[in-house]
Amino acid sequence: MPRFTLEHERHNPFRRAGEWLREHTEPGAHIGSMSAGLVGWYARGRHVHNLDGLINTRRYLDEFLRR
């Protein structure tokens, strides 16, 4: 059975991020990311938490950090 891969061009930034995380973080590390499923696929052994929708705008982030 062929192995599932994500080779489409739009996925490459997430692949590079996941591969970098796999090489530069310890197994079991907790990481926040947009598109966590794609990043997590390549950052195997790390806990990648999805931030999609949690901090979508700079204004929201600025207000959150002021608290």
ChimeraX attribute file (.defattr): number of C-alpha atoms within 10 A of each C-alpha:
attribute: neighborCount
match mode: 1-to-1
recipient: residues
	/A:1	3
	/A:2	4
	/A:3	4
	/A:4	6
	/A:5	8
	/A:6	13
	/A:7	9
	/A:8	7
	/A:9	8
	/A:10	9
	/A:11	13
	/A:12	14
	/A:13	12
	/A:14	22
	/A:15	20
	/A:16	14
	/A:17	17
	/A:18	24
	/A:19	17
	/A:20	14
	/A:21	22
	/A:22	19
	/A:23	11
	/A:24	10
	/A:25	14
	/A:26	11
	/A:27	14
	/A:28	11
	/A:29	13
	/A:30	12
	/A:31	17
	/A:32	13
	/A:33	17
	/A:34	17
	/A:35	15
	/A:36	19
	/A:37	15
	/A:38	19
	/A:39	29
	/A:40	24
	/A:41	17
	/A:42	20
	/A:43	27
	/A:44	15
	/A:45	16
	/A:46	20
	/A:47	15
	/A:48	24
	/A:49	16
	/A:50	16
	/A:51	14
	/A:52	12
	/A:53	8
	/A:54	10
	/A:55	13
	/A:56	11
	/A:57	9
	/A:58	9
	/A:59	10
	/A:60	11
	/A:61	12
	/A:62	11
	/A:63	9
	/A:64	10
	/A:65	8
	/A:66	6
	/A:67	5
